[in-house]
Amino acid sequence: MNWILKAKHWQIFLLLFLFEIMASIDFQGDLRNLYWINLIGISVFLIWLFFLTNELIKIVPKAYGLNINLYYVNAILFFAVYFSAMYLNNGNDVSFNGIYALIGFYIFYAFLQSFGFAGRIIKSMELHRKSKKRESIGYFFLFIFLPIGIWFMQPKINKLNKNRAEENILTANTV
């Protein structure tokens, strides 16, 4: 899966743009039964984000102290609840009322944390320390506005991956 860190921005854009279109089609009337096309588009988008973050986790130094377990719990929980709710409601909107609103708030937090964590890793690697959440807010919005944001992020991801590989070579040569 290391190809995600090495891919060019235009390759990722083309991959995500197709699924972004699938996710944004608004089926009306008799075509409402085709909501599964939306689910495929959104699922590919979320899975790509999960794989990207997973690869970034592999290259980020553990000394930064990022809470990786919380990310995994929130990403999987958000995907599972979103996909299940949309599937069970045949693509109709879902609302959490009453006590279920607490679950809805946590799912919203899981969404924010899932989308923001990859940006926090990127910013931490740029700063060579654990970044604060407010320092990585720009990357959060680039992930929200994908696939347009990939034109700005992927070159930075490529550069961070290249620098990390060069550091590993230098470390191996000095040992």
C-alpha positions, 0 to 999 in steps of 0.5 A, a space after each residue: 500500500 506504499 503506492 499511496 505515498 508515492 502516487 502523483 497528485 493527478 493519479 489520486 485526483 483521477 481515482 477519487 474524482 470518479 468516486 466523488 461523482 458516484 457519491 454525489 449523484 442525487 437519485 430521485 423518484 424511481 431511481 432512489 433504489 440506486 443509493 448503493 452507488 452513493 455508498 460505493 463512492 463514499 466507501 472508496 473515498 473513506 477507505 482511501 483516507 484510511 489507507 493513506 492515514 495507515 501508511 502515514 502512521 507507519 512513517 511517523 516517528 513514535 516519539 511524536 506521541 500521536 494517539 493512533 488507537 483512538 484514530 483507528 477506533 473512530 475511523 472504523 466506527 464512523 465508517 461502520 455507523 455511516 455505512 450501516 445507517 445509509 444501508 438500513 435506511 435505503 439511502 435516506 437521511 438519518 437523524 439521531 433524536 433523543 438519547 441517540 443524539 449523544 451517539 450522533 455527536 460522538 459519530 460527528 466527533 469520529 468524523 472530524 477526528 478521522 479526517 483531521 488525523 492524517 493532516 495532523 500527521 503531515 503537519 507533525 512531520 513538517 514541524 518535526 514534533 507533535 503538532 497542535 490541532 490548530 496547526 493542522 486545521 488547514 490540512 483538515 479542510 484540504 481533506 474535506 474538500 477532496 479531490 481538489 485538496 489532493 493537488 496541494 497535499 499529495 506533493 507534500 506527502 510525496 516530499 515527506 515520504 522521500 525525505 523519510 526514505 533518505 533519512 533511513 538511508 543516512 541512518 543505515 549508512 552511519 550505523 
